[in-house]
Amino acid sequence: MSTYGSTRINSCSHHAETMRSPSTVPVEDLSSALFSACRPRCRATSSVEGLQMASTFHHQSVQLAEVLELLMPVPAGVVVDCTLGGGGHAQALLEARADLSIVGLDRDQVALAAATNRLARFGSRAVVIRSTFDQLANIVREGMDGQRPWPLAADGKPQPVVGVLFDLGVSSPQLDEADRGFSYRLDAPLDMRMDQSQGQTARELLDVIDLDALTDLLRDNGEDRMARRIAKAILAARPILTTGELAETVAQAVPAAVRRRGHPAKRTFQALRIAVNGELDQLERALTDALDVLVPGGRCIVLSYHSGEDRLVKTAFAAARTGGCTCPPQLPCVCGAVPRVKKLHGGSIGATADEMAENPRAESVRLRAVEKLNV
């Protein structure tokens, strides 16, 4: 288990404005194949160890207008951005409402550096924490108990959580940096870790996995109908050391007709990234925690880019909306279930045509949102 750092962003005379631009490499489904110990009152700013310059992280936030609109009605308090990235959503929220604060979580050190610089001008209204989002419940509890930096209300008490935001997947800067190992278009060591300081790399995973497990991984996370065929080719080619070797192995494993429909390694890379970073397991836990930490009237918003993610979100929100009711849907509830949330729109919301034209990453996004009920 790693030790997570945290940074309170204090006011400074300047801040590095992170540019908003699309990826500098050909678009390859930018998120998924488819789709300190100081007290909150202390004034010192602690650095997040090993962070790189903000100028290396240029990313355009997806569905920014929709996220802002959904969070405008929430009470005053803290919005926890569980996937802070370069801080685009966070900055917009802080600018839109002076009574909102941000606690931003991310495990990517480059992203944290960018967000730290971008949000510095908001002072104590922004707290950046290096962490995976499955630590959400612990972070909120420690913040409310005064065990870690947390935005404070005018009376000096910790502000309540009124919003939780998830923008899932991998960002343009992560794809653009070849040494991260996320891109099948850039040859590099086969890594794929969001946090390169810990955990098993994709190369290490492929070195030890067996055929059945790899087939399941590719089928479940990559939704690939040729999962077993690709898995056999990968195991036969081991050891696979680079992204280029993996992309070529996958390409040679599938028929020419499949290759003509787009790079066949797209789904394989997605599946491995999800597995290496434990994304779906963490998301399931974090969604439950998000609904627990919200105050009544608070809202949870999830932007997903892969049908596996979206199904998980849909299921979690449906269970909270029905309270786990087991009664036949055509009959009134008699089982005593108590709904915890209400949905804010029918189904999911996709990006507009204008946004997709401006930002290709938005093409596969699906937004779902719920509001916490007073029960």
Helices and strands as residue ranges (DSSP letters): E 6-8, G 54-56, H 64-71, E 77-81, H 88-96, E 100-106, H 109-119, G 120-125, E 126-130, G 133-135, H 136-144, E 161-167, H 172-176, G 178-180, H 202-208, H 211-222, H 227-237, H 243-253, H 256-259, H 265-277, H 279-293, E 299-304, H 307-322, E 341-343, H 353-358, G 360-364, E 366-372
